[in-house]
Amino acid sequence: TNIHTIHIIIIKIDSYGVLRLQELAQAGQAAPGCLRYELRQADGDSDLWLLHSEWSDDAAMQAYLAGDAQRVFAEVLWQALAATLDVQERPF
């Protein structure tokens, strides 16, 4: 079995962007196939936000990304100073 993951690192987002990511995290945690969804501020760096999610399969992750998540990611990442997005599949 493989786990599908999304990793996002975001630098310098405003309070509205943080709120949108928190809403996204709540929806992600309730989404079918979500095994883990975490949004947190990096230790010691108030400008750095980390998002990590794990999905049971590619179909669940793609269904999540095809919904509101895609729009919110684009909205928040557009306003950020810098961001990285990494989507992976790894053995469980």
N, C-alpha and C positions, 0 to 999 in steps of 0.2 A: 504494500500500500504506500502511496505517496502523499505527502502533505504539500499543499500549494500555499505559498506565502506572498504577502505584499509587505514591503518595507518602504516607508517614506520618511525622509529627513527634511524638515522644513526650517528655514532660518528667517527670523523676523516676520511674523505675521501679526496683524492687529487683533484686537479683542473680538471683533466680529468674525474673523477667520478662525479663531480658537473656538468660538461658540459653534460655528458651522461644523468644525471637525468633531466637537463633542457630540453634536446631534448625529453626525455620521457614525460615530463609534457606537452610540446607543442602537441605531438601526442595524449596524453590522453585527453586534452581539446577538441580536434577535433573528438574524437572517438564517435560512436553512443552510446547513453545511458549515456554519462558522464554528470552529473549534476554540479560537482565541482571538480577541480583538483588544488591543491596548493602545491608548493614546496617552502620552505623558511628556512632561517637560523634562529635559535633560538635567541631570544633577549638576548644579553649579553653573548653569547657563540658561538664563531666563529667556534668551532669544531662540533657543533651539528646541524644537518639538519633534518627537519620534512617534511614528505610528507603525504598529506591527499587527498583522492579522494572519491567521492560519485557517485553511479551508480543507474540508474532507476530500474534495475532488475539484477538478478543473471546472466542471459544469456549474457547481455552486459558486465558485469564485467569479466566473464569467457572468453569471446571472446577477450577482451583486454589483459588479462593475458596470453592467449594462443599464442599471437603474439610475437613481439619483446620485449614486456615488461618483459616477463619471463627471457629472456636472459640478458637484461640490468640489471634487479634486481640482478640476480645471479652474474654478472660481478662486479657490484658496491659493493654489500654486501660482496663478497669474499675479497675485498681489504680493507674494512672498519675495524676499530679497534673493533667495536661492533655495533650490530644492532638488532632491534626488528621488527617483522612483525605481524600485527594483521588484520585479515579479519573478518568482522562482518555483520550481517543482523539485522536491527532494524526497528521498526515501524516508519512510516513517519507521 
